[in-house]
């Protein structure tokens, strides 16, 4: 049994998490899960990832890969084989489109097709301005001296 979650309270109380909440809402709305072609997602380093997808029977010309902002789309379209009569067809040759949501600053750095296995390497490259930086704490000696003056309160007679 599938239950739909309501994310509207999170939209009202969070700021700056729009993309994450939109992704959760989109994932919640997926009705059917297509598991073809099969794939693995691996973490190969602290900021390195790899997608390995089994695309047996597809050539490099029949596969396309597109990266839009935070979305990686991999699709395959088999060329029509003319004058071919199959006695048994066990290798799936149907068209597909697989989408992967990418986190901010994740880029595709390479892709290879070897022995029916499409391997896509990804890397998270955080811009220098967004990386943590150390801030020096100065001492009293480094601050310029400022003469402080005491303001006396007016004395009231009792």
NULO-322562 format. One record per residue (C-alpha): residue number from 0; x, y, z. Coordinates in nm, 3 decimals, m for minus. Each point is the difference from the previous one (the first is absolute). Layout:
BEGIN
{n = NUM; X = X; Y = Y; Z = Z}
...
END
This chain:
BEGIN
{n = 0; X = 0.000; Y = 0.000; Z = 0.000}
{n = 1; X = 0.138; Y = 0.338; Z = m0.100}
{n = 2; X = m0.072; Y = 0.314; Z = 0.198}
{n = 3; X = 0.050; Y = 0.348; Z = m0.137}
{n = 4; X = 0.183; Y = 0.238; Z = 0.230}
{n = 5; X = m0.097; Y = 0.366; Z = 0.036}
{n = 6; X = 0.306; Y = 0.226; Z = m0.006}
{n = 7; X = m0.192; Y = 0.329; Z = 0.025}
{n = 8; X = 0.086; Y = 0.055; Z = 0.372}
{n = 9; X = 0.369; Y = m0.019; Z = m0.092}
{n = 10; X = m0.047; Y = 0.263; Z = m0.273}
{n = 11; X = m0.152; Y = 0.235; Z = 0.258}
{n = 12; X = 0.279; Y = m0.035; Z = 0.255}
{n = 13; X = 0.321; Y = m0.034; Z = m0.202}
{n = 14; X = 0.198; Y = 0.246; Z = m0.204}
{n = 15; X = 0.245; Y = m0.092; Z = m0.272}
{n = 16; X = m0.094; Y = m0.368; Z = m0.020}
{n = 17; X = m0.231; Y = 0.040; Z = m0.301}
{n = 18; X = 0.193; Y = m0.235; Z = m0.231}
{n = 19; X = 0.026; Y = m0.274; Z = 0.260}
{n = 20; X = m0.370; Y = 0.018; Z = 0.082}
{n = 21; X = m0.090; Y = 0.007; Z = m0.369}
{n = 22; X = 0.213; Y = m0.312; Z = m0.054}
{n = 23; X = m0.170; Y = m0.177; Z = 0.291}
{n = 24; X = m0.341; Y = 0.093; Z = m0.134}
{n = 25; X = 0.093; Y = m0.118; Z = m0.351}
{n = 26; X = 0.133; Y = m0.330; Z = 0.136}
{n = 27; X = m0.320; Y = m0.042; Z = 0.199}
{n = 28; X = m0.205; Y = 0.035; Z = m0.318}
{n = 29; X = 0.175; Y = m0.278; Z = m0.194}
{n = 30; X = m0.252; Y = m0.277; Z = m0.050}
{n = 31; X = 0.192; Y = m0.268; Z = m0.185}
{n = 32; X = 0.362; Y = m0.087; Z = 0.040}
{n = 33; X = 0.167; Y = m0.102; Z = m0.324}
{n = 34; X = 0.305; Y = m0.210; Z = 0.076}
{n = 35; X = 0.135; Y = m0.027; Z = m0.352}
{n = 36; X = 0.279; Y = 0.036; Z = m0.086}
{n = 37; X = 0.156; Y = m0.114; Z = 0.328}
{n = 38; X = 0.256; Y = 0.233; Z = 0.155}
{n = 39; X = 0.225; Y = 0.045; Z = 0.302}
{n = 40; X = 0.099; Y = 0.323; Z = 0.175}
{n = 41; X = 0.340; Y = m0.013; Z = 0.169}
{n = 42; X = 0.187; Y = 0.244; Z = 0.220}
{n = 43; X = 0.363; Y = m0.027; Z = m0.106}
{n = 44; X = 0.145; Y = 0.282; Z = 0.211}
{n = 45; X = m0.101; Y = 0.280; Z = 0.233}
{n = 46; X = m0.134; Y = 0.211; Z = m0.289}
{n = 47; X = 0.009; Y = m0.260; Z = m0.280}
{n = 48; X = m0.289; Y = m0.215; Z = m0.123}
{n = 49; X = m0.059; Y = m0.249; Z = m0.279}
{n = 50; X = m0.312; Y = m0.126; Z = m0.174}
{n = 51; X = 0.036; Y = m0.339; Z = m0.171}
{n = 52; X = m0.289; Y = m0.088; Z = m0.232}
{n = 53; X = m0.046; Y = m0.328; Z = m0.188}
{n = 54; X = m0.090; Y = 0.095; Z = m0.357}
{n = 55; X = 0.073; Y = m0.327; Z = m0.182}
{n = 56; X = m0.079; Y = 0.020; Z = m0.369}
{n = 57; X = 0.023; Y = 0.380; Z = m0.022}
{n = 58; X = 0.282; Y = 0.163; Z = m0.192}
{n = 59; X = 0.156; Y = 0.334; Z = 0.086}
{n = 60; X = m0.199; Y = 0.166; Z = m0.281}
{n = 61; X = m0.330; Y = m0.126; Z = 0.146}
{n = 62; X = 0.060; Y = 0.155; Z = 0.343}
{n = 63; X = m0.032; Y = 0.366; Z = 0.096}
{n = 64; X = 0.092; Y = 0.167; Z = 0.325}
{n = 65; X = m0.106; Y = 0.352; Z = 0.096}
{n = 66; X = 0.066; Y = 0.202; Z = 0.314}
{n = 67; X = m0.241; Y = 0.282; Z = 0.075}
{n = 68; X = 0.062; Y = 0.205; Z = 0.312}
{n = 69; X = m0.048; Y = m0.270; Z = 0.269}
{n = 70; X = m0.135; Y = m0.279; Z = m0.219}
{n = 71; X = 0.184; Y = m0.270; Z = m0.194}
{n = 72; X = m0.205; Y = m0.165; Z = m0.274}
{n = 73; X = 0.122; Y = m0.318; Z = m0.168}
{n = 74; X = m0.205; Y = m0.138; Z = m0.286}
{n = 75; X = 0.035; Y = m0.279; Z = m0.251}
{n = 76; X = m0.175; Y = m0.042; Z = m0.333}
{n = 77; X = 0.067; Y = m0.315; Z = m0.203}
{n = 78; X = 0.037; Y = 0.038; Z = m0.372}
{n = 79; X = m0.262; Y = m0.199; Z = m0.185}
{n = 80; X = 0.145; Y = m0.324; Z = m0.131}
{n = 81; X = m0.134; Y = m0.059; Z = m0.348}
{n = 82; X = m0.061; Y = m0.347; Z = m0.141}
{n = 83; X = 0.066; Y = m0.171; Z = 0.333}
{n = 84; X = m0.224; Y = m0.278; Z = 0.124}
{n = 85; X = 0.051; Y = m0.102; Z = 0.362}
{n = 86; X = m0.066; Y = m0.360; Z = 0.099}
{n = 87; X = 0.059; Y = 0.097; Z = 0.365}
{n = 88; X = 0.063; Y = 0.348; Z = 0.139}
{n = 89; X = 0.152; Y = m0.010; Z = 0.347}
{n = 90; X = 0.211; Y = 0.316; Z = m0.012}
{n = 91; X = m0.217; Y = 0.300; Z = 0.073}
{n = 92; X = 0.034; Y = 0.259; Z = m0.270}
{n = 93; X = m0.276; Y = 0.235; Z = 0.098}
{n = 94; X = 0.053; Y = 0.372; Z = 0.024}
{n = 95; X = 0.060; Y = 0.148; Z = 0.344}
{n = 96; X = 0.052; Y = 0.324; Z = 0.182}
{n = 97; X = 0.154; Y = 0.005; Z = 0.348}
{n = 98; X = 0.016; Y = 0.319; Z = 0.208}
{n = 99; X = 0.232; Y = 0.068; Z = 0.293}
{n = 100; X = m0.041; Y = 0.302; Z = 0.230}
{n = 101; X = 0.343; Y = 0.149; Z = 0.069}
{n = 102; X = 0.094; Y = 0.203; Z = 0.304}
{n = 103; X = 0.131; Y = 0.352; Z = m0.041}
{n = 104; X = 0.349; Y = 0.023; Z = m0.154}
{n = 105; X = 0.005; Y = m0.365; Z = m0.121}
{n = 106; X = 0.138; Y = m0.022; Z = m0.353}
{n = 107; X = 0.047; Y = m0.286; Z = m0.246}
{n = 108; X = 0.375; Y = m0.041; Z = m0.056}
{n = 109; X = m0.003; Y = m0.296; Z = m0.237}
{n = 110; X = m0.190; Y = m0.291; Z = m0.150}
{n = 111; X = 0.112; Y = m0.332; Z = m0.153}
{n = 112; X = m0.184; Y = m0.283; Z = m0.174}
{n = 113; X = 0.187; Y = m0.329; Z = 0.032}
{n = 114; X = m0.147; Y = m0.348; Z = m0.049}
{n = 115; X = m0.360; Y = 0.122; Z = 0.034}
{n = 116; X = 0.066; Y = 0.191; Z = 0.323}
{n = 117; X = m0.039; Y = 0.379; Z = m0.008}
{n = 118; X = 0.213; Y = 0.156; Z = 0.273}
{n = 119; X = m0.055; Y = 0.365; Z = 0.091}
{n = 120; X = 0.239; Y = 0.176; Z = 0.237}
{n = 121; X = m0.127; Y = 0.294; Z = 0.204}
{n = 122; X = 0.179; Y = 0.243; Z = 0.229}
{n = 123; X = m0.123; Y = 0.256; Z = 0.248}
{n = 124; X = 0.205; Y = 0.317; Z = m0.049}
{n = 125; X = m0.085; Y = 0.255; Z = 0.266}
{n = 126; X = 0.098; Y = 0.355; Z = m0.107}
{n = 127; X = 0.280; Y = 0.158; Z = 0.201}
{n = 128; X = m0.235; Y = 0.270; Z = 0.132}
{n = 129; X = m0.226; Y = m0.266; Z = 0.157}
{n = 130; X = 0.274; Y = m0.206; Z = 0.166}
{n = 131; X = 0.051; Y = 0.043; Z = 0.374}
{n = 132; X = 0.268; Y = 0.253; Z = 0.086}
{n = 133; X = 0.185; Y = 0.074; Z = 0.320}
{n = 134; X = m0.051; Y = 0.344; Z = 0.149}
{n = 135; X = 0.276; Y = 0.145; Z = 0.214}
{n = 136; X = m0.097; Y = 0.127; Z = 0.342}
{n = 137; X = 0.189; Y = 0.314; Z = 0.096}
{n = 138; X = 0.117; Y = 0.091; Z = 0.349}
{n = 139; X = m0.044; Y = 0.326; Z = 0.193}
{n = 140; X = 0.351; Y = 0.104; Z = m0.100}
{n = 141; X = m0.090; Y = 0.002; Z = m0.366}
{n = 142; X = m0.307; Y = 0.220; Z = 0.047}
{n = 143; X = 0.049; Y = 0.378; Z = m0.002}
{n = 144; X = m0.026; Y = 0.162; Z = 0.344}
{n = 145; X = m0.309; Y = 0.210; Z = 0.052}
{n = 146; X = m0.024; Y = 0.247; Z = 0.286}
{n = 147; X = m0.304; Y = m0.085; Z = 0.202}
{n = 148; X = m0.178; Y = 0.272; Z = 0.192}
{n = 149; X = m0.230; Y = m0.054; Z = 0.291}
{n = 150; X = m0.328; Y = 0.186; Z = m0.016}
{n = 151; X = m0.110; Y = 0.091; Z = 0.345}
{n = 152; X = m0.361; Y = m0.015; Z = 0.085}
{n = 153; X = m0.166; Y = 0.302; Z = 0.148}
{n = 154; X = m0.029; Y = m0.029; Z = 0.374}
{n = 155; X = m0.345; Y = 0.046; Z = 0.137}
{n = 156; X = m0.064; Y = 0.145; Z = 0.341}
{n = 157; X = m0.179; Y = m0.231; Z = 0.232}
END
